[in-house]
Amino acid sequence: MAERPSRPYLVGYPDRLSVRPGDDVEVMAATDRPGRAAASLVRLGAGEVTGAVRETVIADLGDVDVERQWTQNGSFMVVPGASHPWPAGPFVAAVLAMPTRFGRRQVLLAQSSTAGAWSLHLDEVGRPVAAVGSVGHPVAAVDGVGRPVAAVDGDGGSVAVGDDPLVEGAWYVVAAGFDPEFGVSVASRPLAQTAAWRTALDSTVVGSAARTEGPLPFGGLLAAPLVVAAAPLGAADAAGAAPADPGGTAPAEAYGWCYDGKLELPQLLTGSLDADLVDRLAAGELVRDRLLVGWDFAVRLAAAGRPGASAGSPGTSPAGSPGAASAGGPDRLAPGLGTAGCDGVLWNTPTDAVTGHSWDGAEQDFRQVPDQYGAIHFHHDDLDDCRWSPTVRLSLAADLPSGAYAVRLADDRGVVDRVPFFVRAATPAAPILFLVPTASYLAYANDHPVSDGSFSEATAAQVPVMYEDDLLLHEHREWGLSCYDSHQDGSGVGVSTARRPMLNMRPTHRYHVGSWQLPSDLAILNWLDDEGIAYDVATDEDLHREGADLLAPYRVLVTGTHAEYYSTPMLDAVETYLDGGGRLAYLGANGFYWRVGFDPDRPWLMELRRGQAGSRAWESAPGETHMSSTGERGGLWRHLGRPPQRLTGVGYAAQGFDRSGWYRRLTDSHDPRAAFIFDGVTDDVFGTTGTVGGGAVGQEIDRYDRTLGTPADALLLATSQGLTEGYRRCVEELLFTLPGTSALVDPQVRGDMVYHVKPGGGAVFAVGSIAWGGALGVDPAVTRITRNVLHRFSDPAPLPW
Amino acid sequence: MGQGSPPSRDREAEVTAVRLDEIRGRLASLVTAELVDEHRRQPIGHHSPDLAEVLVYFRQAPTAGKLAAVATEPGRQWQVVRLSGTPGVPHDLDDPARFDSVDAVSHDVFLRRLAELGWPVADG
């Protein structure tokens, strides 16, 4: 058990990242020390690492009360409808399970009421246990030499412990029998292995069974909610069940003992647990002749209306899908079979569209063989919404100019948080739209690059520097993980929520390699303000929802420094905009790189399946590359047929984070069509200064590449020089483990500046470097070129080509 | 397998130890006073092939017990931290030494890593 964290904090999140003038906004905040905090609405600028922030107070919101707030972590399923009276008599709780990480008690199925409690769970070493008593109370008993024994605890409960631990990564049937007259029993047996199992079992794994004698304190299934993959908190012994510091007191409905692993076909059956029944369960059968209630997650996958998931009718959403009318949308429900009213409510978005016990590896798309995708992968560290109570409510003025804003909270200890959100224009008026790359912010949200990432120092090519935010995030895992983290069971984090404090989406935040994302993007906005260049802002979420209509009123689209994550509707919108004459100033790099999806019912949730290629913090398990939210295959856009070079002229080439380089002008920079770009720039070498690594080409860099779609008539204006061996070629281009992948020896490790005009009059100016924004207002040539491009792109006169 | 057969186990630890002995033995021979001084002069940026190789080894160490830097006063002062390697378990921040630059704390981490392996640490 971790030491109780003691770092002071005051953190919050808005109810949504994109708002309009006149909207009401709520901010949910939490602190380790309840009390008053001064609140204000500020227009947000970039921050310094020292804590100084360029901001303008728009409104004093007075003092507010900030409380500790409980965060429910872990994904699980609750069946409220199991609260009705069930027939008395013996019953069996059974499920197919592929556990992924032992070390804690983890509950598979449980019920708890004032009449008693039962659970089927795995103990700390992975042995199956059937227990009766209070849910927190039954403890797997171990004899003096560590052998499991059946035991009756002091509370009148019964415990049956299987002899053999399960093996992580293998599929089992795990079942418990509860007989009011004769006692409890437990059995486990490995399932028949398919060719595609993750873990090969040797012949010593045969399963186990145990039983204990004696009547139970209740007469059958309880009239209480059933919980799958967790158990209700509030029982006698809650220690070890909850996060180290969940923040505040658990509410009446709270859950712990969450499970790490896959579950399939949970079911409650009448009668006793015997060998015949174990045979049928091990065959993957829903035992209909004894069924009280069960859940087939493959049925749920189809019913959730995902493209093509409905058998025989790809692309359609089945009418009357079971959860369509309920709060939160259909994705949160698993229809109960056998007894009406027993739909399961899924908490914290466990991962579905994952391979089940019968997946044989022949098909990679869950939509084609939904029966082989009947599993859900639960994680004890899943989070889809902090569900905190509102701390601040404010109404935005109807004439509030578009831009980046924050609710600033400060307590009397000097602990400060700025909770950012982005205000769109009431009516598009500026020629320029700055698209805030919130999908990419979500992907990185609450990343633990140093605390967890053994690769961080190697990719950074320097000793990583951590800040207070990193220490807080390390200790407060309840605030959720990023898509650069892995769950503790080793599986990648493929869902990110905006409904939680995102400590690295702050103006003063610094990544271990320097300024990154929001503060870098705010530096561009600051510079636009300083130049008197009018702009509106919108977010990726807006673009995903509204498509090209969002962009149509604007002459120029400006990306942030690192717009890496794009959904299909977002990419379609940018293409449509450029084909229709729109102009893109791509002032960053490694953009348009990964495909993501957004939950259609809960737009604050983003989904990512990385696949098995690309510069990736983790990779998808075999057979799990298709996104649950859309059915689409995930991965790099270049591997999906839409490389960024075709869209922008450049695409991801390399990364490094130690020292930035500079640009050298090339022949095309003297082409008359590019004269407006270099107007007032006389030096052949420029971009030698900047706040990111000391130059204008750095962090991640993009390259001109005809073979990947750079248009034949694109002008290659300049390329990088001065990069170190810390800059390495992107892995998706290394077909063998070749030596010589650094900037010192690989000519493809470079950042390129490219300009081209499309057939419909649209145009793209791309700088090929994340560090560019850090040189604005610092490096005279970078500043001049950016001003020239935005000025000319804002002019509706056709661009000569 | 019948009764009395050895329990299942993971042989990864043994083979990793054998490989690390070989790798460290070769890298140790690269560490000279000149190499340490090269790092002191420029901890971040371009390095000679020998220093680059030693650094690659250090940088790829597993997280548990790994050294990193923490900004105690962002932009002004730094210290060395030892990572817990376990989510939620606080890192060890007890080290009293403070440094006035990222270069200085980075070089201190380098010296500590050399010392922990028993390699020459003469800091030119």
Interface residues (C-beta under 8 A of the other chain):
Chain A: A2 E3 P5 E48 V49 T50 G51 D202 S203 T204 P243 A244 D381 H448 V450 S451 D452 G453 S454 F455 E457 A458 A461 Q462 V463 P464 V465 M466 Y467 E468 L471 H474 E475 R477 Q488 T508 R510 D658 R659 T724 E725 G726
Chain B: M1 S5 S8 P43 I44 G45 H46 H47 A52 L55 V56 F58 R59 Q60 A61 P62 T63 K66 L67 A68 A69 V70 A71 P74 G75 R76 W78 V81 L83 S84 T86 P87 G88 V89 P90 H91 L93 V102 V105 S106 V109 F110
